[in-house]
Amino acid sequence: MIIKPNIMTYKTFAFCGLLLLATNLLLAQTNILKQNNNKADIKSSIKLLYKDYFNNGTKNWSAEFEKPVGSIILANKGYLDINTAGGATVWFKTKLCGNIIITYKILVVDKGGKNDRVSDMNAFWMATNPKSSNIFIQDGKFSSYNNLNLYYAGVGGHDNTFTRFRKYRGGAGKDVIKEYNDSSHLLKGNKLYNVKIVCKNGLIQYFLNDALFWEFKDEKPYKEGYFGFRTTKSHQQIYSFKVNSI
């Protein structure tokens, strides 16, 4: 017995196939639109608060040098130049608060200069003094910051032997949250690094060249405070400092 193909069956299969293809294409387009809308929403929620491209001097910054003789800070060639013979913190004078992203580019100079040393590409942020409204009263020596509340990233510390993240608790301790000592987390001289620090609803993140070094969910987060570049006996150059709200 020979069964003849049913033309209507073929047409039905073809129609269903086309309908399925059209549905899949529509879903794909919908997903793309959702992704684009999400990206647009993220972009629209980011607002630039502060920026410094370092062409107009150091009026936005306050420097604390452990050894003022032999140390200098300059900002007039498109970058902030910190050249210090000892411990140093260079504070951004404006207090920051809320959900923010801090970004900048930085390199550690290694060209044979007196203070050129590949070490301590560090930062403080959300720093406050629980006993004083004035944050700018330290002397540049590292131990003089122990009484502050702040977050601290120390990249390439102790002569570039380890990298660590701490939370300072106003003289009650400075807990090490996480530490690295492998080469991929240490510094290279004369290399430009992109730093991104995120503070959002208690989530603290630190990225270096888009690599997530630390992510810390703080149950008792610091929600306001000052940002500072921190180093010791080093020569560093910082570019394109920005603070955005999120």
KENUVEX-936085 format. One line per 4 residues: number of its first residue (from 1); their letters; for each residue x, y, z of C-alpha. Coordinates in nm, 4 decimals. Layout:
<rs>
NUM) a) X/Y/Z | ...
</rs>
This chain:
<rs>
1) miik) 0.0000/0.0000/0.0000 | 0.1394/0.3330/-0.1056 | 0.0624/0.6265/0.1209 | 0.0598/0.9562/-0.0620
5) pnim) 0.2046/1.2560/0.1212 | -0.0542/1.4927/0.2599 | 0.0077/1.8398/0.1174 | -0.1817/2.0011/0.4029
9) tykt) 0.0422/1.8239/0.6546 | 0.3529/1.9658/0.4829 | 0.2003/2.3109/0.4832 | 0.1165/2.2797/0.8516
13) fafc) 0.4722/2.1726/0.9385 | 0.6167/2.4557/0.7324 | 0.3847/2.7090/0.8924 | 0.4698/2.5835/1.2435
17) glll) 0.8416/2.5976/1.1635 | 0.8156/2.9529/1.0384 | 0.6086/3.0499/1.3419 | 0.8669/2.8976/1.5774
21) latn) 1.1508/3.0757/1.3961 | 0.9657/3.4075/1.4121 | 0.8949/3.3544/1.7827 | 1.2616/3.2797/1.8553
25) llla) 1.3698/3.5882/1.6619 | 1.1199/3.8016/1.8529 | 1.2437/3.6655/2.1856 | 1.6038/3.7303/2.0875
29) qtni) 1.5207/4.0878/1.9873 | 1.3289/4.1362/2.3130 | 1.6287/4.0136/2.5154 | 1.8606/4.2479/2.3277
33) lkqn) 1.6252/4.5383/2.3944 | 1.6090/4.4461/2.7644 | 1.9894/4.4286/2.7856 | 2.0237/4.7641/2.6108
37) nnka) 1.7605/4.9160/2.8373 | 1.9387/4.7796/3.1442 | 2.2651/4.9287/3.0233 | 2.0909/5.2575/2.9569
41) diks) 1.9358/5.2495/3.3056 | 2.2778/5.1866/3.4621 | 2.4339/5.4676/3.2611 | 2.1508/5.7052/3.3420
45) sikl) 2.1852/5.6279/3.7131 | 2.5558/5.7224/3.7148 | 2.6176/6.0901/3.7808 | 2.9553/6.2613/3.7788
49) lykd) 3.0173/6.4344/4.1114 | 3.3823/6.5389/4.0943 | 3.6737/6.5187/3.8554 | 4.0319/6.6369/3.8480
53) yfnn) 4.2500/6.6057/3.5400 | 4.5386/6.7750/3.7217 | 4.5967/7.0774/3.5036 | 4.5270/7.3463/3.7650
57) gtkn) 4.7529/7.2749/4.0593 | 4.6828/7.0952/4.3868 | 4.3990/7.3125/4.5234 | 4.1737/7.0040/4.5557
61) wsae) 4.4317/6.8097/4.7568 | 4.5966/6.8180/5.0994 | 4.9301/6.6412/5.1513 | 5.0682/6.4909/5.4723
65) fekp) 5.4397/6.4024/5.4487 | 5.6332/6.2073/5.7099 | 5.9509/6.3612/5.5656 | 5.8612/6.6987/5.4109
69) vgsi) 6.2230/6.7579/5.3107 | 6.2756/6.5603/4.9910 | 5.9023/6.5204/4.9245 | 5.6870/6.7084/4.6751
73) ilan) 5.3423/6.7104/4.5183 | 5.2709/6.8726/4.1797 | 4.9700/6.8861/3.9489 | 4.9924/7.0928/3.6321
77) kgyl) 5.0801/6.8597/3.3439 | 4.7713/6.6422/3.3338 | 4.8717/6.4246/3.6265 | 4.9247/6.4383/4.0011
81) dint) 5.2904/6.3746/4.0796 | 5.3616/6.2424/4.4298 | 5.7324/6.2074/4.5037 | 5.7923/6.1272/4.8686
85) agga) 6.0956/6.0417/5.0798 | 5.8818/5.8734/5.3484 | 5.5224/5.7996/5.4338 | 5.2640/6.0201/5.2615
89) tvwf) 4.8899/6.0615/5.2279 | 4.7384/6.2997/4.9747 | 4.3756/6.3668/5.0641 | 4.0985/6.4773/4.8305
93) ktkl) 3.9623/6.7751/5.0243 | 3.5950/6.7081/4.9531 | 3.4103/6.4686/5.1807 | 3.2352/6.1886/4.9913
97) cgni) 2.9131/6.0142/5.0890 | 2.6534/5.7662/4.9708 | 2.6831/5.5121/4.6904 | 2.9839/5.6092/4.4779
101) iity) 3.2418/5.4869/4.2291 | 3.5962/5.6266/4.2473 | 3.8140/5.5816/3.9388 | 4.1633/5.6919/3.8417
105) kilv) 4.4745/5.5807/3.6558 | 4.8058/5.5436/3.8347 | 5.1616/5.4263/3.7773 | 5.4604/5.3743/4.0044
109) vdkg) 5.7640/5.5424/3.8531 | 6.0771/5.3263/3.8324 | 6.3392/5.5251/3.6443 | 6.6257/5.5441/3.8911
113) gknd) 6.5098/5.8546/4.0767 | 6.5930/5.9121/4.4436 | 6.2505/5.7978/4.5645 | 6.1707/5.5593/4.2802
117) rvsd) 6.0644/5.2341/4.4459 | 5.8103/4.9841/4.3171 | 5.5997/4.9538/4.6295 | 5.2885/5.0803/4.8118
121) mnaf) 5.0351/5.1870/4.5493 | 4.7793/5.2344/4.8241 | 4.4545/5.4173/4.8983 | 4.2303/5.5173/5.1887
125) wmat) 3.8586/5.5851/5.1392 | 3.5518/5.6670/5.3500 | 3.8002/5.7910/5.6097 | 3.6807/5.9792/5.9184
129) npks) 3.8246/6.0610/6.2579 | 3.5804/5.9513/6.5317 | 3.7357/6.2021/6.7735 | 3.7630/6.5036/6.5442
133) snif) 3.5793/6.6607/6.2525 | 3.9178/6.7438/6.0989 | 4.0675/6.4555/5.9043 | 4.3819/6.6395/5.7958
137) iqdg) 4.5778/6.6215/6.1225 | 4.8102/6.3213/6.0737 | 5.1840/6.3456/6.0078 | 5.2218/6.1050/5.7132
141) kfss) 5.3596/5.8239/5.9274 | 5.1557/5.5088/5.8677 | 5.0816/5.4451/6.2348 | 4.9306/5.7939/6.2749
145) ynnl) 4.6210/5.6721/6.0832 | 4.5429/5.3839/6.3180 | 4.2754/5.5806/6.5052 | 4.0657/5.6490/6.1928
149) nlyy) 3.7633/5.4740/6.0474 | 3.8387/5.3834/5.6860 | 3.8875/5.1224/5.4148 | 4.2425/5.0594/5.2987
153) agvg) 4.3848/4.8973/4.9865 | 4.7565/4.8266/5.0016 | 4.8837/4.7088/4.6630 | 5.2450/4.5932/4.6596
157) ghdn) 5.3175/4.6700/5.0244 | 5.6386/4.5979/5.2149 | 5.8704/4.6311/4.9158 | 5.6138/4.4746/4.6824
161) tftr) 5.5807/4.1464/4.8710 | 5.2052/4.1431/4.9452 | 4.8747/4.3088/4.8611 | 4.6014/4.3411/5.1235
165) frky) 4.2658/4.4964/5.2049 | 4.1832/4.6238/5.5538 | 3.9024/4.7867/5.7463 | 4.0216/5.0317/6.0119
169) rgga) 3.7918/5.0563/6.3139 | 3.8809/5.3829/6.4889 | 4.1650/5.2540/6.7030 | 3.9883/4.9246/6.7832
173) gkdv) 4.1802/4.7340/6.5179 | 4.2505/4.7242/6.1468 | 4.1264/4.3895/6.0285 | 4.2873/4.2259/5.7244
177) ikey) 3.9934/4.1179/5.5079 | 4.2000/3.9475/5.2379 | 4.5650/3.9298/5.1359 | 4.7635/3.8132/4.8305
181) ndss) 5.1331/3.7504/4.7732 | 5.1373/3.5981/4.4236 | 5.2987/3.7869/4.1369 | 4.9697/3.8543/3.9573
185) hllk) 4.8607/4.0728/4.2501 | 5.1889/4.2594/4.2905 | 5.3180/4.5708/4.1151 | 5.5149/4.6336/3.8012
189) gnkl) 5.7048/4.9575/3.7644 | 5.6086/5.2116/3.4953 | 5.2839/5.0250/3.4229 | 4.9626/5.2263/3.4025
193) ynvk) 4.6875/5.0791/3.6211 | 4.3150/5.1544/3.6085 | 4.1653/5.1603/3.9579 | 3.7929/5.1384/4.0337
197) ivck) 3.6555/5.1476/4.3869 | 3.2849/5.0820/4.4410 | 3.0846/5.1593/4.7562 | 2.7212/5.0595/4.7172
201) ngli) 2.4811/4.9744/5.0004 | 2.7572/4.8200/5.2095 | 2.9204/4.6332/4.9202 | 3.2852/4.7356/4.8858
205) qyfl) 3.4726/4.6383/4.5687 | 3.8207/4.7159/4.4413 | 3.9140/4.6541/4.0771 | 4.2581/4.6832/3.9213
209) ndal) 4.2648/4.6784/3.5400 | 3.9101/4.5331/3.5524 | 4.0208/4.2429/3.7751 | 3.8242/4.2203/4.0988
213) fwef) 4.0808/4.2128/4.3795 | 3.8389/4.2443/4.6726 | 3.4674/4.2223/4.7353 | 3.3485/4.2772/5.0901
217) kdek) 2.9905/4.2967/5.2155 | 3.0154/4.5178/5.5225 | 2.7302/4.4763/5.7710 | 2.8274/4.8072/5.9325
221) pyke) 2.9593/5.0072/5.6365 | 3.1209/5.3483/5.6408 | 2.8843/5.5635/5.4389 | 3.0843/5.8870/5.4265
225) gyfg) 3.4407/6.0069/5.4530 | 3.7486/6.1203/5.2662 | 3.9579/5.9599/4.9937 | 4.3368/5.9680/4.9985
229) frtt) 4.6271/5.8349/4.7935 | 4.8622/5.6578/5.0336 | 5.2239/5.5498/4.9854 | 5.5680/5.5487/5.1434
233) kshq) 5.9034/5.6324/4.9848 | 5.7755/5.6176/4.6321 | 5.7236/5.8204/4.3172 | 5.3777/5.7895/4.1641
237) qiys) 5.1723/5.9630/3.8956 | 4.7909/5.9740/3.8971 | 4.5644/6.0610/3.6023 | 4.1922/6.1250/3.5477
241) fkvn) 4.0514/6.1178/3.8999 | 3.6691/6.0904/3.9039 | 3.3941/6.0313/4.1573 | 3.0498/5.9233/4.0363
245) si) 2.7307/5.8608/4.2304 | 2.5419/5.5360/4.1591
</rs>
